[in-house]
Amino acid sequence: MTAFLILLETLIKKDAQKMIEVMHIDQIRNWFGNRGYPFDNNSKLRYKVVNVRGSRWIFIHDEFDEFDEVQIYCMDSGFCEPFDGWPRKGFSWAKKNLIKLTKDAISNEY
């Protein structure tokens, strides 16, 4: 195998371990609702799902949240408990930031 193909394969594997997943809003509402935390039907939700090291995490902001925070939840759990939260104002939804925050949550979890 050429060096280029080896490098390409490594990059693909790394990207697969750190990716933003696309999930429909109904899937998100169902995931939270099935765990006893239904969102108001009129609430505007902003979210991104991140898969890092085979673990799925969601960053979510509910416009009706009284603390106006973006929260992170582990979606591999049967529970709906935020691991952390950040003020919505100034929060970066950039992929690089979400992956860093997810890695921090994973390291704090174990």
N, C-alpha and C positions, 0 to 999 in steps of 0.2 A: 504494500500500500504506500502511495506517495505521501510525503510530508503534508502536502496540501489537504489530501483526503482525511488524514489523521486529525489535522487541525480543525477541519470542517466538522468532523464527527464529534470532536470534543466540544466545539461551540454549540452544536445542536443539543447535545446532552445537557450542557450547562443551562441553555435557554429553556429546555423542557423542565428543568428543576426549579426555575424561577420564572413563572409566567402569570400574566393576568388572565383570569378565566372569564368567559362571557356567560352570564346567567341572566335569564329573563326575570323581570321584576316579580312576576307571580311565583317563581321558584323561591325568591328571597322572602317574600311575604309568607309563603307556606312554611319555609324553614323556621322562621321566627314564630309564626302562629302555632305550629306543631309543638313548640317548646313552651307555650304559654305566654308568649309575648306578641300578641297581634298588633299590627300598626293600624292607625286610623286610616280608613279607605281614602280620605281626602289628603292625607299627609304626603308631601313630596319627599321621596327618599333619594339620596345620592349614595352610591356604593361602588365598590370595586372588590372583586374576589381575587385573592393572590394564592398561588400554589408554590410553596417553598419546601423543598426537601420532602415532597410527597404529602405535605400537610396543607389543608385548605383553610384559609383565613378570610374574613370579610371585614372591610372597613366600611362603616355606614354612618350616615348622618340623617336623622329624622328631623324635618323642619319644626315639628312640634316638641322636640326635646327641650325640656325646661333649662338644661344646662348648656345648650347649644354646642354640643361636642361631637366630634367624630370618634366613634368607638370601634375597637377591634374585638372580634369574636372568633374562636376556633370553631370551624364548621364540622370538624371530625368528632364532635361531642354530641351527646344527647341532651346536653344542657345549654341554656342560653344565658351565659354570664360573660360580661365584658372583661377582657384581660387588661385593657388600658383605655384611656381616652385623652383627647387633645382638643383644645379650643378650635372651633370651626374656622374662626377668623384667622387667616394666615396659614391654614393647614395646606400642605402641598400634597396633591393627589398624583404627583409624578410617580411613575413606576419605580424608579430608583429609590425614592423615599419610602414607598410602601413596602418594598422588599427589605430595606434596612430595618424598618419598624417591626416587620414580621419576624425577621431573624432575631431581633432583640426580645420579642415576645416568646419565641421558641426557647431561647437561652434562659429566660427567666422562668419558664415553665418547668424545666428539668433541673 
